[in-house]
Amino acid sequence: MRKVTKANRGSRGKRREWMMNVGLIAYLIGLVLRIPLSHMIGDKGMGFYAGALELYILVSVVFSYGVSRAMAALVKYRVRREMFKSAKRVYRNVMIFTMAAGALLTVGTGIFSGFISQTVLLEERGSMAVLAIAPAMFLSAVTGVMRGYFQGMGSMLPTVHSRLLEKVMQFGGSLLFGAALYAYGEKVAALKKTSEFAPAYGAMGAALGVSAACVFCLLHLVFLRMVYAKTFKQQLLRDNTKYAESNAQIFLTFFQTSLPYILCALLYNMNYVVDQRIFNYAMNVKEKGNLRAAHWGIYYGKYSTVIGIAAVACAYVAAVGVPRIVQLQEKQESREAQFRFGNLMHYVAIFTIPCAVWMAVLAEPLVGVLFTGDTETAVSLVRSGSVLTVLFPFAYLFMGILQRTRNQRYVIFGGLGAFLLHLLVLFVLVSATDMGIHAVVWGMAVFWLAVCAAGYFGIMRYLSYTPDWIRFFVIPAACAGVSGVVALLLCKLLMGLIGKAVTLVICVVLCIVIYNVLLVLLKGVREDELREMPAGGILLRLWERVHLI
């Protein structure tokens, strides 16, 4: 028998952590897609595409997260007790219900795509994109149930493969269909003498790419289901249980289990849909309706992409250490859990604070390198909203621990309170001020700040931990501020001489060097902390080579 070493266990643990956080990687791929797509269909096209995509994402997370997690929990409970027949009954009943709900959503969205675009999103030209993405809602519902079933049966790989395959296919499909239909839309625009047809058709093509990716994803899962069919059949033959659950019992248990997950999915993912509706309404009232699609496209295609990529990358740093903290707390090793949580919180601060400062300072060359068109508005938005690079990773860290430790009330009520507060702030800002699209940025910042506050309160009650505010936050902020001022001055000096791309590279390298030197000199991080932090050994070796420590 093969001997299981500590290294092997650690390797498997890292693989499990990577698989558990594959959602962040998939979301990151979706964000990167917006960069070439924004070049292809323009700001207006992104504005038309945003509403359709966010409607799909809202439906997808309900099924891929809410229903899928509930399915995994119910099947896992029965598999552990070798109740394989009961697990199959759960799968069959939930699949029938989900297919019916998904089909209803798809048909309803397809028939009422015009109404949804005009009334719900207040973006009439987005109706073609909504219609094109409607089939993806049914497909995502079915794939969500199948992923949950595989996870419940003890296999994470089908979920990982299908999610990554879906995003890769979406990347290629959206660009391919977007380019083809944008070119067709230009011909239509020339005939009808209305420039909005080209971006509207481009948005429709991008939405078709999403639906096509969902088809490939479902076919992939069906194939895997056929591969595992023999194993599942053998498990059914081993089941000797006589008790059979009724359909009513299964549905009652399913709804009770899935409700908290569905609420979390809705509360943390419906901001974009609601915000677009409020923003479009305010722009129409102020007789600026001709600007709303382009401004929302800049917000969604440029600002959200830049900030989102940085925030998700930092959140992944936070997510890697969460499973270990949860395991220690469940084993009642509270002191070790507190130590590791403090290290992880410090590590996230060390990464996110300078990232936010540098993005605000270097917004002009960064946006200029990545995008064309109206970059001035995008630069202003990035500078205003760079704080989200700090808020989102900390919210993800706090709520991730609370959710995995069954403290759902903090996650649900914290999300609800944050959503309502964000709505109030957004409505006041777009109605009573001339902030325009900047109001949406500040409204989203208020949301994640409130989530952070609620998550921090829950974590302090659960772990009974108080951070060292000076060393954790003040010192990294001071170091980042100094490096940011140097980068700002250098950026103003060099950008007109050597261009944005070269200036950006020089400033980023200089910022990293200055920040690291100051962080060590001011004792913002200790050597023993680095050894315990995720990837801290890399920083430690780097600092040793340049003789900082």
N, C-alpha and C positions, 0 to 999 in steps of 0.2 A: 504493500500500500504506500502511496506517495506521502512523504512526510510534509505536514503543513507547517511551514516556518513563519516566523514573525514577519519576514519580508513579504511572503506570499499573502498573508492576511492583510498587510498594509496595502499591497498592490490591488487586491480585490476591493478593499474599502475605497481606494481612490477611484476605481472604475465605477463602483456603485454611486459615489458622490457625483461623478461626472454624468452618469445616466440620469440621476435624480434632477440635475440642473440643466438637462438638455433643452428644456423650454426656453431658458435664457439664450442659449445658442441659436435656437430656431428663430426667436424674436430678433436677435442681432442680425441674422441673415435677411429677415424681412426689412429691417431698417436700412441695411446697405443697399438693398434693391431700389430704394427710393432715390438714390443718387443718380444712377443712369436714367431711371424712369422720369425724373424731374427734367433732365436735359431733353428727353425725347418728346414728352407731351406738354411741357411748359407748366407755369404756375397755375393757370386756369384748369388745365387738365388734371393736375394734382388735386385742385379744389373739388372737381367733379368726382374724381376717383376716391377721395378721402371718405366721403359719406358712405358710399357703397362698401368699401373695405371695412370700415368700422362697424357697420351693421353686421357684416359677415363675422368679424372678430367677436362681436358680442354674442352672437349665436354659437360660434365655435367654442368659446371658452365655457359657455354653459354646458355644452355636451362633452367637450374634450377635457374639461377640468371638473365641472360639477358632477355630471352623470358618470364620467369615466372613473373618478375617484370613488364614488359610491359603489359602482359596479365592482371595482377592485376590492373594496373593503368587504362587501357581501360575499363575493366568491372566495376570497382568501380565508374568511372565517369558516366556510364550509369545507374547503380543501384541507385545512389543517385537521379537521375532524373526519376526513375521508368521506365526506358527504358529497360525492361527485355528482350523483343524480340530482341532488338539490341545487348544486352549483349550476348545472346545465339548465335546470328549470328557471333559475334566476336569469341566466343569460338569455334564454328564449323569450321570457315574458318582457324583460326590459327592452330587448331588441325590437319586439313587436310594437311596444308603446313608443319607442324612440323613432322607429321608422314612420309611424303614423304622424307623430308630432313634426318630424322633419319634412315629410311630404306636405303637410298642411302649411308649414312655414314657406317652403319653396313655391308652392302653387299660389299662396296668398301674396308673397312678395312679387312673383312674376306678373300676376293679374293687376295688382295695385301698385306697380312700380312707379307709375306716374304720380299717383296720390302720395306715396311715401316721399318721393323727391320734392314735390311741390309743397306738401303740408308738414311732413315730419322734419325734413332737412332744409326746406325752403331753398332748394337748388334744383330748378326745373331741368337744366341740361344734364343733371346727373342721373336721369331716369334710365338711360341706356346702360349705364354702368351697374345700376341696381338690378336691372333685368338680367344682365349677363352673369351676375354673381349669385343669383337666386339658386341655381342648382347646387352650388357649393354648400348651402345650408343643410340640405338633405344628406349630402355625402359626408359632411363633417359630423352629423349626428350619428350616422352608422359607424364611421371610423372611431368615434369616441367610445362607443359601447364595446367595440372589438378590442381597442387598446386596454380598456379597463378589464376585460375578461382575461386577456393575456397576462396582465400584471397580477391579477388575482390568482391565476394558475401558477405564478412563480417565475414568469419570464418577462424581463424588462426590455430585452433586445428588440422584439417586434415594435414596441412603442418608440424606442430610440430611432430605429431604422426608418419607420414610417414618417415620423415628424421631420427628420432631416431630409428624407426623400421628398416630402411634400414641399419643403421650403426651397430646395434646389430646383425642383420642377417649376415651382411658382416663379422663381427668379428668371429662369429661361423662358417660360411660357408668357409671362407678363410683358417681357421686353419684346418677344417675337410678335405676339398679337398686338401689342401696343403700337409698335412701329408700323405694322401692316395697315391697321385700321386708322392710324393717324394720317398716313399717306392718302388713304381713301377719303378721310374726312376733309382733307385739303381740297380734293376735287369737288366734294359736295359744297364746301364753303365757297368755292369759286363760282359754282352754279347759282347758289342761293344768296350770294353776296353777304354772308354772315360769318365772321371769323371764328365764332364759338363752336362751329361744327367740328373743326379739326381736333381741338382738345377734348371735345365730348366723345368723339369716336375713339380717340386715343385712350381715354379713360375706360371706355367700353372694352377695348382690346386688353388692357391691363387686368380688368375684372374677369374677362374670359380666361386669362392665364391662371387666375386663382381657381376657377372651376375645373380647368383641365388638370391642374396639379392635384386637386382632390380626387379626380377620377383615378389617376395613377396610384395615389396613396391607398385608395380603397382596393384596387386590384392587387396591390402588393400585400395588403393584409389578408385578402381572400386566399391568395396563394399560400401564405404562411399558415393560415387556418387549415388548408388542405395538407400541408406538410406535417402539422401537429395532430392531424385527425386520428392516426393510429395510436398515438400516445394517449389521447383523450379517451378513445374507445377502451383501451386497456384499463384505464383508471375507473371507468364506469363498471367494468366487470368485477373490480375489487370492492365495489360499494355494496355492503350487506345491510345497510340501514333500512329499517322498515317504516320509519316515520316519513310521511310525505307532506310537505307544506302546501297549503292551498294557494291559489293565485292571489286571493285577497291578502293573505299574510305576506306574500312576497312583495306585492305592490306597496303595502303599508310600511314595511321595513325599508323598502327602497326609497320612498318619499321622505321618510324620517331621516335616513342617512344622507340623502343627496341635498336636502334643503339648505343646511349650513354652507355646503360647498357652492351651491348655485347662488346664494346670497352674496358670498364673497366674490364670486366671478362677476356678478352684476355690479356690485358697489365699486369695484376697483377697475372696471373696464368700460363703463358707459360714459365716462367723462367726455370723450371726443364727440360722440353723437349728440349729447345734450349741449355741449359747448358750441358746436357748429350751429345748432338750431338757434340758440340764444344770440350768438354773434350775427348770424344772417338776419334775424329779426331786427336787431338794433341797427344794423347797417341800412336795412330797408326803411325803417322809420326815419332815419337821418338822411334819407335820399342819397345814399352812397351805395346802392345795390350794384352798380357797375363795377365796384372795387372788391366786393365781398369774396367772389370766387378766387381771384388772384391772390388776395391777402391770406385767405385760408390755405391756398396752395403753398404759399411761402411758409406759413406757419407749420403746415403738415409735412411738406416735402423737403424743406431746408432746415428750419429751426428744430423741429422735432427729430429729424434725422441726426443732426450733429449732436444735440444734447442727449438724445436717446442712446446713441452708440456709446458715448462716454459713460452715461449712467448705468447702462446694462453691463458694460465691461467691469465697472467698479462693483456692481451688485454681485457679479460672479465671484469676485474676490471675497465678498462677505458670505456668499452662500456655501462656499467650500467648507468652511469650518462649522457650520450649523449642526450637521448630524452628530458630530463628536460631542458637542455641548449638550445636546438633547440626550444622548446615551448616558453621559456622566450624571446628569440630573435625575434620570430615571433609575440609575443605580444608587441614588442618594449620596453620590460623591459631590456634595454641594461646593465644598471649598475648591476642588479641582475645576468644577464647572465655572465657578466665578472667575478663577484665574484665566481660564481659556477664553471666556467671554470678554474679559477686560482686554486681553491681548488682541482678540479679533476686532473689538470696537476701536481700539487704538490703531490697528493696522488699516482699518477702513478709513479712519480720519486722515491717516498719513497719505493715503492715495487720493481720496476724494477732494479734500480741501485745496491742495495745489492744482488739481485738475480743474476745479471750478474757477480758480483765479486765473489760470493760464488761458482758459477758454474765453473768459471775459476780455482779457488783455489782447489776445491774438485772434479775436473773432474775425477781424477784417481779412487778414491773409488766409485764415483757415477756410472761411466761406468762399473767398475769391478763388481758391484753388479747387474747391469741390464743385462749385455751381456757377451758372451763368444767369443772365437776366437781371431781375431786381435783387441785387445782393445787398444794397444799402439797408433795406428793411430787415432782411435776414440777419445782418450783422447787429443791428439794434436789438432784435429779439434775443439773439444768443447772449449778448451782454446782459440783458435784463433777466434772462432765465437760467444763467449758468449755475445758480444756486441749486437747481434741481439735480445737478451732478452729485451734490452732497446729500440732499434730502431723500432721493429715491433709494440709494443703497442702504442707508440707515433704516428707512421704513421697511425695506425688504428683509433686512437682518432681524429687526425686532419682531415683525409679524411672522416671519418664517419660523422663528423659535416658538412663538406663542401658538401658532397653528399646529406644529408638530408635537407640542406638549399638551394638546387638547384644551387649550385656553381660547376656544373659539369666540367666546363672548367679547373679548378685547378686540379681536380681528373684525367681527361683524359690527359691533357698536362703534368701534373706532372708525371703521370705514364709512358707516352711516353718518356719524357726526361730521366727519371730514367732508363728505360729499355735500351735505346740506350747507355747511359753512362756505364751501367753495362756490356753491350756487348763489348764495346771498352776495358774496363779494363780487363775483362775476357780473351778476345782474346790476348791482349798483355801479360798478366801474364802466360797463358798456352803455348804461343808460344816462348816467349823470356826468360823465367825462368824455373827452375826445381822445381817449387812449387808443381806441380802435382795437386792433389785433393784440396790442400789448396787454390789454385787459385780460385776454384769455391766458396769456403767459402768467400773469400775477395770480389769476384765479387758480391755475394749476399748481402754482407754488404754494398757495395757501392750503390746497388739498393735501399735498405731500407733507407740509409742515405739521398739519393737524394729525395726519397718520403717524408721523414720527413721534409727536407728543403722546398720543394714545398708546403707541407701541412701547415707548420708553416707560410710561407709567406702569404698563402691564409687566414689562421685564423687571423693573425694580421690585415689584411685589412678588414676582415669581422667583427671581434669583437673589433678591436682597443685596443688590450690588450697587455701589456708588462710584462712578469713575473719577479719576484724577483730572479735573477739568483743565487745569493749567497745562499739564504735560500732554494730555490727549488732544486738546483742541487749540489752546491759545498759542503754544509754541509752533505747531505746524502752520497755523494761520499767519503768524508773524514771519516765519521763514518763507512761506508761499507769497506773502505780500511783498517782501523785499525782492524776491526773484521776479515777481510780476512787474514791479516798477522798473527794474533794469530791462526786462523784455519789452516793456512799453516804449521806453526811450529808444532802444535799439531798433524796434520795429518802425518807429517814425523816421528814424535816420536812414535805414537801409531799404525800405520798401520801394521808394521811388528810384533807387539806384540799381538794385539787383533783382527786383521782381518779388512777387508774393511767395512763390514756392520756396526759393532759396532762403528768403527772410524767415519764413516759418520754420524751416529745418534748423537754422542757426539759433533762433530764439528758443525753440523747444530744448535743444541740447544744452544751451546756456542756462535755461531755467532749471533743468534737472540737476546740473552740476551745482549751481548756487544753492538750491533747496537742500540737496543732500548734505553739502558741507555745513550749512547753518544748522540743520537738524541734528547732526552729530555734535557740533560745537556747543549747542545749547542744551545738549543731553535730552533731546525730545524723545529718544528711544534708547532702551538699554539692550545690551548684547544678549542677555538671557531671554528677553522678550522676542527678539528677532528669531532666535532658534525655535521658538514655539509658534511663530506666526506662519500662515500659509505662504510658501515661497520666500519666507524670510531669509533662508539660507543663501539665496541668490544675492540679496542685498548685502548680507554679511560678507560674503566672499568678495563682492565688488568693492565694498568699503575697505576691506583689508588690503586689496591689491593697490588701491590708490592711497593707502596709509592714512585713512581717516580715523581708523581705530586700530 
